[in-house]
Amino acid sequence: MKRYPVQFVGAGPGDPELVTVKGKRLLQEADRVVYAGSLVPAALLDHCRPETERFDSASLTLEQTHDLLARGHEDGLRVVRLHTGDPALYGAIQEQMELLDKASIPYRVTPGVTAVFAAAAELRQELTLPEVSQTVILTRLGGRTPVPPRENLASLASHGATLAIYLSVHDMEGVVEELGRGYEAETPVVVAYRVGWPDQALVKGTLADIVQKVRRTDIRRQAIILVGPVLQAREKGNVKPSRLYDASFSHGFRHARSDS
């Protein structure tokens, strides 16, 4: 019997069209899909064939989820483990892959669009602007899953870079308190809720008022927090052209013009 590798697929942030072409193909070919039903849009399963087995893992343990993957593989099924966003970010796939390793079951990973880039697209905002910030830090607030002390938000904020904070909107007060030790009160903040879903929302403010603005909404989960000066660069006139298209700048595909 031919056996196929288990396929971990990133579903993207919510818009069913933001799954990769490869991810869509794997869903179309799948005999069994194990998906995170609390986070993955049901519309993504429309890519599957009617006879495809579908298992919602929202209420399952790690061992139960692994059993579905392992048994499907042993039965010669094409198995897809469908994760929201990109599985490499807060996707808890490492522990799943370790169990597959122990069982000598091969697997592959197909990346997906993560929420920070979907939010930037909705905002029409570049996150790395010349002379403003050339660094994007992806992080989260400590909670039931602790964060190493050296990675606390106050420490990361001291760099003045662009921060994308996951899994933390439930404690906006705590987020702002820590960020306030590194950023100024007028630093812009955007809370992007369920980007790519029909009910998506973008709440814009500053460290000084974002807590009050979020309190006026029902946003308590499934949101990413973007922080940093790049979010205000356009209105402040701080957008500097990159050297890439500067006529006086030479590179491997263009010579500098001496009249520039």
Summary of the structure (lengths in Angstrom):
residues: 260
radius of gyration: 21.4
end to end distance: 67.1
largest distance: 69.1
contacts: 787
relative contact order: 0.13
helix: 31%
strand: 21%
